[in-house]
Amino acid sequence: MFARVKKSGKYEYLQLVENKKIDKKTKQRVVATLGRLDELRDKGQIESLIRSLSRFSEKNLMILSGKSDPDVSAVKIGPALIFERLWKETGIKKAILEALKGREYQFDVERAIFLTVLHRLMASGSDRHCEMWRRDYHVEGTAPLGIHNLYRAMNFLGEEIEDQKNATPFSKRCVKDLIEESLFESRRDLFSNLDLVFFDTTSIYFEGEGGCKLGKKGFSKDHRPDLNQMVVGAIIDDKGRPICCEMWPGNTADVKTLIPVVERLRERFHIKTICIVADRGMISDETLKILEDKEHPISYILGVRMRNCKDVKTEVLTTGGRYHEVHPEPLKVNDPSPLKVKEVRFKGIRYIVCVNSRQARKDANAREAILNDLKTKLKSGPKQLIGNKGYRKYLTVTRDSVRIDTDKIESEERFDGKWVLRTNTSLSPAQVALKYKDLWMVERIFRDVKTMLETRPVFHHKDQNIRGHVFCSFLALVLRKELDQRLALFEHDFEWAQIKQDLKALQIVTIKETGKTFEIRSRCEGVCSKIFQAVGVALPPSIREV
């Protein structure tokens, strides 16, 4: 049954019409003519009729009376629906509840942690900002929580535990370590050997003191040596899944953290074989001696600082030999970058020399542009060129003159498009190069971490609260990488900014009027519906009476 408009002369009439099947044919029958459409509209009788009929519908249609001001509110529901599902299915919720056994908090700690993690994902910032941010989002079970509850939840995560076995010299074992180990155990199988892990660090500076032990002055990657900082390390497996995070005082050098972390990984996760893939900043002579210990060697693939290592600069890079092509010059935009490799052994050490021909051309063109500019500026006077690093490495300065040094140019040419790796593994040169190239995945993750680990301004003054605050950012990273992997199964590759924007656009509008409450869901924008499909979450109904 439906309504239709029937025109007769200069007037239009509103009719109720019924469809009936007679002898396999559909015929229409006018049930009633309700009157002239213009008169019904003028008197408001159409709305009255619909409102009256809605009382007999199981799926009520919301009709505003227009006689009062309805109570209308809206909250964002997309982020919580997606990440609540991942929170459960990754095992994070279960691990936190296990760590809470025997505790008698007067509030829901697990909900406070989830709220904080969701805030890191969608907005980042301090826990004070999280309390205000929550107002615009629907996050189940968080309504009673206040800022003091969030602080206590952070304190719980960073609280030191009695069992300090496997602690590093730089940090104590905390509740967050138990959660990491539980997460790893929940997804462990016979093949979970962590044969290959990526390790990298970053520094985070504080506007304030940054705790009693964590906040120290050290080498600042943010170029803020005047401020206290802490060092955060992350260990990622070869599938891109975060395994754990480590936190050390800000004056801890990268080269000192590698060996304790490797030993701690072995003990914490009960694994025998590990191959560490790390960048150039992790290498020191002392570290290499331990890695190559004859009794307990540790497999590694480490980047080499070509310009600082004399053996590499003068011997390895100048040794002849045939390069083997791993990836040819790309024909399509999404093809991998060109890559050629060769193996060089020198003083019993195995080196892999890698070349990206496209990058080599870019380096050569950039140098040519600098030299052309340099020749022009030398004519007008050399003094202003001495302080320019880009120019200075090609110049020879004497008491009476400044000239372009051709030997320095030739020396620089040998580095074009190249990087050198040092390894003690039995992997082929191509495998070594490709595994090291996967370190970009960790570097990209750390760019994400730097965004999620925004701790400025710092309102935490205790080490345990700071640890908890940072660990929530790590859990946010776990959820984000889980979402990325599920989207990849559906061959989706969305920008994170687009994911956040489209999830936040999904809202529930609640309207209360004349004793009735209705919830109306906004439509899915952009990639929102594809995200729900990939995670396996059903969308709420478009309209329902509460």
C-alpha positions in Angstrom: 0.0 0.0 0.0 1.3 3.4 -0.9 0.3 7.1 -1.4 0.1 8.7 -4.8 -1.1 12.0 -6.3 -3.9 12.0 -8.9 -4.4 15.1 -11.0 -7.9 16.0 -12.0 -8.4 19.3 -13.8 -6.5 22.1 -12.1 -6.3 20.2 -8.7 -4.2 17.4 -7.3 -5.7 14.8 -5.0 -3.9 12.5 -2.5 -4.9 8.9 -2.7 -4.2 5.6 -0.9 -3.6 2.9 -3.4 -3.2 -0.9 -2.9 -1.3 -3.3 -5.2 -2.9 -6.7 -5.8 -1.8 -9.7 -7.9 -4.6 -11.1 -10.0 -3.8 -13.9 -12.4 -0.1 -13.2 -12.1 -0.7 -9.5 -13.0 -0.4 -6.6 -10.6 -3.4 -4.4 -10.4 -4.0 -1.2 -8.4 -7.1 -0.4 -6.4 -7.8 3.0 -4.9 -8.6 2.4 -1.2 -9.4 6.1 -0.4 -9.1 9.6 -1.7 -7.9 11.7 1.2 -8.7 15.1 -0.4 -7.1 18.0 -2.3 -3.3 18.0 -1.8 -3.1 21.8 -1.4 -5.8 21.9 1.3 -4.3 19.0 3.2 -1.0 20.7 3.3 -2.4 24.1 4.4 -4.2 22.5 7.3 -1.2 20.3 8.3 -3.3 17.2 8.0 -0.7 15.1 6.2 1.7 15.3 9.2 -1.2 14.6 11.6 -2.1 11.5 9.6 1.4 10.1 9.5 1.9 10.8 13.2 -1.3 8.9 14.0 -0.4 6.0 11.8 3.1 5.7 13.3 1.6 4.6 16.6 0.7 1.3 14.9 4.1 0.7 13.3 6.7 -1.6 14.9 9.4 0.5 13.2 8.3 4.0 14.2 9.0 6.8 11.9 10.2 9.9 13.7 7.9 12.9 13.1 8.6 16.2 14.8 5.5 18.0 16.1 6.9 21.5 15.5 5.1 22.6 18.7 8.2 22.4 21.0 12.0 22.6 20.9 13.3 19.0 20.7 16.4 17.9 22.7 19.0 17.1 20.1 22.5 15.8 20.6 25.2 14.2 18.4 28.2 12.0 19.2 30.8 10.3 17.0 30.6 6.5 17.0 32.9 5.3 14.2 36.2 5.2 16.1 34.9 3.4 19.1 33.0 0.8 17.1 36.0 -0.2 15.0 38.7 -0.1 17.7 36.6 -1.7 20.4 36.4 -4.7 18.2 40.2 -4.7 17.5 40.8 -4.1 21.3 39.1 -7.4 22.0 40.3 -9.5 19.1 44.0 -8.5 19.5 43.8 -9.7 23.1 44.6 -6.4 24.7 41.4 -6.2 26.7 42.0 -9.8 28.1 45.6 -9.0 28.9 44.7 -5.9 30.9 42.0 -7.7 32.8 44.4 -10.5 33.7 46.9 -7.9 35.0 44.1 -6.3 37.1 43.2 -9.6 38.9 43.4 -9.1 42.7 43.2 -5.3 42.4 40.3 -3.5 44.0 40.1 -0.2 42.1 36.9 1.8 42.6 36.6 2.5 38.9 36.9 0.6 35.6 40.6 0.7 34.8 40.3 -1.2 31.5 37.8 1.4 30.2 40.1 4.2 31.3 43.0 2.7 29.4 40.9 2.1 26.3 39.6 5.7 26.3 43.2 6.9 26.6 44.3 4.7 23.7 41.4 5.7 21.5 42.3 9.3 22.2 45.9 8.7 21.1 44.7 7.2 17.9 42.3 10.0 16.9 43.8 13.1 18.5 46.9 12.5 20.6 47.8 14.9 23.4 47.7 15.0 27.1 45.3 13.1 29.4 43.7 16.4 30.4 42.8 16.9 26.8 41.5 13.3 26.6 38.9 14.1 29.3 37.6 17.1 27.3 37.8 15.2 23.9 35.6 12.4 25.2 32.5 14.6 25.3 32.1 14.4 21.5 32.5 10.6 21.3 30.5 7.6 22.4 32.8 5.2 24.2 30.9 2.5 26.1 31.5 2.4 29.9 33.5 5.7 30.2 30.9 8.1 31.3 31.7 8.0 35.0 35.5 8.4 34.5 37.3 11.7 35.5 40.8 13.0 35.0 41.9 11.5 38.3 40.8 8.0 37.0 42.9 8.4 33.9 45.9 9.4 35.9 45.5 6.3 38.2 45.2 4.1 35.2 48.5 5.4 33.8 50.0 4.8 37.2 48.8 1.2 37.1 50.4 0.5 33.7 53.8 2.0 34.7 53.9 0.5 38.2 57.0 -1.5 39.0 56.4 -5.2 39.8 58.1 -7.4 42.4 59.7 -9.8 39.8 62.6 -7.9 38.3 64.1 -10.8 36.5 65.1 -9.9 32.9 65.1 -6.2 33.7 67.6 -4.1 31.7 70.2 -1.9 33.4 68.2 1.1 32.2 64.7 0.3 33.3 62.6 -1.7 35.8 60.0 -4.3 34.8 56.5 -2.9 35.1 52.9 -3.9 34.7 53.0 -2.9 31.0 55.7 -5.7 30.5 53.2 -8.3 31.7 50.6 -7.1 29.2 53.1 -7.2 26.3 54.1 -10.8 27.2 50.5 -11.8 27.5 49.7 -10.3 24.1 52.7 -12.2 22.5 51.7 -15.4 24.2 48.1 -15.1 23.0 49.1 -15.1 19.3 52.1 -17.4 19.7 52.1 -20.7 17.8 54.7 -23.3 16.9 56.3 -21.0 14.4 56.5 -17.9 16.6 60.3 -17.8 16.9 60.8 -14.1 16.2 63.5 -15.0 13.7 63.7 -11.5 12.5 63.0 -8.3 14.6 63.5 -4.7 13.8 64.7 -2.4 16.6 64.8 1.4 16.5 64.7 4.2 19.0 63.4 7.7 19.2 63.6 10.5 21.8 60.8 12.5 23.3 61.4 15.7 25.1 59.5 17.2 28.0 58.6 20.8 28.7 58.8 19.8 32.4 61.1 17.6 34.4 59.8 14.4 33.0 59.8 12.2 36.1 62.5 11.4 38.6 64.6 9.0 36.6 63.3 9.2 33.0 63.8 12.9 32.3 67.5 13.4 31.6 69.4 15.5 29.1 71.0 13.6 26.3 71.5 13.5 22.5 68.3 15.1 21.2 66.9 13.9 17.9 64.5 16.8 18.2 67.3 19.3 18.4 66.3 20.4 21.9 69.4 19.6 24.0 68.2 22.2 26.5 65.2 20.1 27.6 65.0 16.8 29.5 64.0 13.8 27.4 63.4 10.1 27.5 64.4 7.4 25.0 61.8 5.0 23.6 62.7 1.9 21.7 60.3 -0.3 19.8 60.7 -3.9 18.6 58.7 -4.9 15.5 58.5 -8.3 13.9 59.0 -9.0 10.2 55.2 -8.8 9.7 55.1 -5.2 11.0 53.5 -6.1 14.3 54.7 -4.2 17.4 56.1 -6.7 19.9 57.1 -4.4 22.8 58.4 -1.0 23.7 61.2 -0.1 26.0 61.7 3.2 27.9 65.0 4.5 29.2 66.4 7.8 30.7 67.1 10.5 28.2 70.9 10.2 28.6 71.0 6.5 27.5 73.0 6.1 24.2 71.5 4.0 21.5 74.6 1.8 21.1 74.3 0.7 24.8 70.7 -0.5 24.5 70.9 -3.1 21.8 72.6 -6.0 23.6 70.5 -5.7 26.8 67.3 -5.6 24.7 68.3 -8.7 22.7 69.0 -10.6 25.9 65.7 -9.4 27.4 63.8 -10.5 24.3 65.2 -14.0 24.6 64.1 -14.3 28.2 60.8 -12.5 28.1 59.4 -14.2 25.0 61.2 -17.6 25.4 62.8 -17.5 21.9 66.1 -19.0 20.8 66.8 -17.5 17.4 66.8 -13.7 16.8 68.2 -11.7 13.9 68.5 -8.1 14.7 68.0 -5.6 11.9 69.1 -2.1 13.1 70.2 1.2 11.7 73.6 2.8 11.7 73.2 4.4 15.1 73.3 1.0 16.9 76.8 0.0 15.9 79.8 0.3 18.2 82.9 -1.9 18.4 81.9 -3.1 21.8 78.4 -4.0 20.5 79.8 -5.9 17.5 82.2 -8.0 19.7 79.2 -9.2 21.8 77.1 -9.9 18.7 79.9 -12.0 17.2 80.7 -13.9 20.4 81.8 -17.4 19.4 79.9 -19.2 22.2 76.6 -17.2 22.0 76.5 -15.4 18.6 73.6 -13.2 17.7 72.5 -12.9 14.1 72.5 -9.4 12.8 72.0 -7.1 9.8 73.4 -3.7 10.5 73.8 -0.6 8.5 77.4 0.8 8.1 78.4 4.4 8.2 80.2 4.5 4.9 81.9 7.8 5.3 83.1 7.2 8.8 84.3 3.6 8.4 87.8 3.6 6.8 87.7 0.0 5.7 84.4 0.5 3.9 85.3 3.8 2.4 88.8 2.8 1.1 88.4 -1.0 0.5 84.9 -2.3 0.4 83.5 0.3 -2.0 86.5 0.1 -4.3 86.6 -3.7 -4.5 85.6 -4.9 -7.9 82.9 -7.5 -8.6 79.7 -8.1 -10.4 76.5 -6.7 -9.1 73.4 -9.0 -9.1 70.1 -7.4 -10.0 67.3 -7.8 -7.4 64.8 -5.3 -8.8 65.1 -3.8 -12.3 64.3 -0.2 -13.2 60.6 0.2 -12.4 58.1 0.3 -15.3 55.1 1.3 -13.2 54.5 3.7 -10.3 54.0 1.0 -7.7 56.9 -1.2 -8.8 59.7 -1.6 -6.2 62.8 0.7 -6.4 65.7 -0.6 -8.5 68.2 -2.6 -6.5 71.5 -4.3 -7.3 73.8 -6.0 -4.7 77.2 -7.6 -4.4 79.0 -9.3 -1.6 82.4 -8.2 -0.4 84.5 -10.0 2.3 87.2 -8.0 4.0 89.2 -9.0 7.1 86.8 -11.9 7.6 83.7 -9.6 7.7 80.9 -10.0 5.3 79.6 -6.8 3.7 76.8 -6.4 1.2 77.1 -3.3 -1.1 73.7 -2.2 -2.4 73.0 0.3 -5.2 69.8 2.1 -6.2 70.5 3.3 -9.7 67.7 5.8 -9.6 69.0 7.3 -6.4 72.5 7.3 -7.9 71.3 9.6 -10.7 69.6 11.9 -8.3 72.7 12.2 -6.1 74.9 12.9 -9.2 72.4 15.5 -10.5 72.2 17.2 -7.1 76.0 17.3 -6.9 76.3 18.7 -10.4 73.9 21.5 -9.5 75.9 22.4 -6.4 79.2 22.5 -8.4 77.7 24.7 -11.1 76.4 27.1 -8.4 79.8 26.9 -6.6 81.7 27.9 -9.7 79.6 31.0 -10.2 79.9 32.1 -6.6 83.6 31.5 -6.4 84.0 34.3 -8.9 82.3 36.8 -6.6 84.3 35.9 -3.5 85.1 32.8 -1.5 84.6 33.9 2.1 80.8 33.3 2.2 81.2 29.7 0.9 83.4 28.4 3.7 80.5 28.2 6.2 78.2 26.3 3.8 78.4 22.6 4.5 77.0 21.7 1.1 79.8 23.7 -0.6 82.6 23.1 1.9 82.9 19.3 1.2 84.0 20.0 -2.4 86.5 22.8 -1.5 90.2 22.9 -0.6 91.1 26.0 1.5 94.6 27.4 1.6 96.0 30.6 3.0 95.8 32.4 -0.3 92.9 30.7 -2.2 89.8 28.5 -2.2 89.4 26.1 -5.0 87.2 23.1 -6.0 88.9 19.9 -5.2 88.5 17.2 -7.9 89.7 14.5 -5.6 86.9 15.2 -3.1 84.4 15.1 -6.0 85.7 11.7 -7.1 85.6 10.5 -3.5 82.0 11.6 -3.1 80.9 9.9 -6.4 81.6 6.4 -4.9 78.7 6.9 -2.5 76.1 7.8 -5.1 72.9 5.7 -4.6 74.8 3.2 -2.3 74.5 1.8 1.2 76.6 -0.9 2.8 75.4 -3.6 5.2 77.4 -5.8 7.6 76.0 -9.2 8.5 77.0 -12.5 10.0 73.9 -14.4 8.6 73.9 -17.0 5.9 71.2 -15.2 4.0 71.9 -14.4 0.3 73.0 -10.8 -0.5 69.5 -10.1 -2.0 67.8 -11.3 1.2 70.0 -9.3 3.4 69.4 -6.1 1.4 65.6 -6.7 1.3 65.4 -7.4 5.0 67.3 -4.2 5.7 65.0 -2.2 3.4 62.2 -3.4 5.5 63.6 -1.2 8.2 61.8 1.7 6.4 58.7 0.0 7.9 60.0 0.6 11.4 61.0 4.2 10.5 57.5 4.9 9.2 56.1 3.3 12.3 58.3 5.7 14.4 56.9 8.6 12.5 53.5 7.4 13.6 54.8 6.9 17.1 56.2 10.5 17.2 52.6 11.6 16.4 51.0 9.3 18.9 53.6 9.9 21.6 52.9 13.7 21.8 53.5 14.3 25.5 53.7 18.0 25.4 52.8 19.7 27.7 53.6 17.0 30.3 51.2 16.9 33.2 52.7 13.7 34.6 55.4 14.1 37.2 56.0 10.5 38.2 57.9 7.9 36.2 55.2 5.3 36.4 52.6 7.7 35.0 54.9 8.7 32.1 55.5 5.0 31.4 51.8 4.4 31.3 51.2 7.4 29.1 53.8 6.2 26.6 52.6 2.6 26.7 49.1 3.7 25.8 50.6 5.2 22.6 52.2 1.9 22.0 48.9 0.1 22.3 47.4 2.6 19.9 50.1 1.6 17.5 49.2 -2.1 17.9 45.6 -1.3 17.0 46.5 0.8 14.1 48.8 -1.8 12.6 46.1 -4.5 13.1 43.7 -2.3 11.2 46.2 -1.8 8.4 46.7 -5.5 8.1 42.9 -6.2 7.9 42.5 -3.5 5.3 45.4 -5.0 3.3 43.5 -8.4 3.2 40.8 -6.5 1.2 43.5 -4.8 -0.9 42.7 -1.4 0.6 45.5 1.1 1.1 44.0 4.2 2.7 45.8 7.2 4.2 45.6 7.4 8.0 44.3 10.9 7.8 41.4 9.8 5.6 40.6 6.9 7.9 40.3 9.2 10.9 38.3 11.8 9.1 35.7 9.3 7.7 35.4 7.4 11.0 34.8 10.6 12.9 32.1 11.6 10.4 30.0 8.7 11.4 27.6 10.0 14.1 24.5 9.2 16.0 22.0 12.0 16.4 19.7 11.6 19.4 16.3 13.5 19.3 14.0 13.6 22.3 10.5 15.1 21.9 7.1 14.5 23.4 8.3 11.6 25.5 9.9 9.7 22.7 13.6 9.3 21.9 15.0 8.4 18.5 18.5 7.7 17.3 19.5 8.6 13.7 22.7 7.4 12.2 24.5 9.6 9.7 25.5 8.1 6.4 28.9 6.5 5.8 31.3 8.9 4.2 34.4 8.1 2.1 36.1 4.8 3.1 34.1 4.3 6.3 31.9 1.4 5.0 35.0 -0.4 3.7 36.7 -0.1 7.1 33.6 -1.6 8.8 33.6 -4.4 6.3 37.3 -5.2 6.7 37.0 -5.3 10.5 33.7 -7.3 10.4 31.6 -4.8 12.3 27.9 -4.2 11.5 26.7 -0.7 11.0 24.0 0.5 13.5 20.5 0.9 12.0 19.9 4.2 10.3 17.0 5.0 12.6 15.6 3.4 15.8 13.5 4.3 18.7 15.2 4.0 22.1 
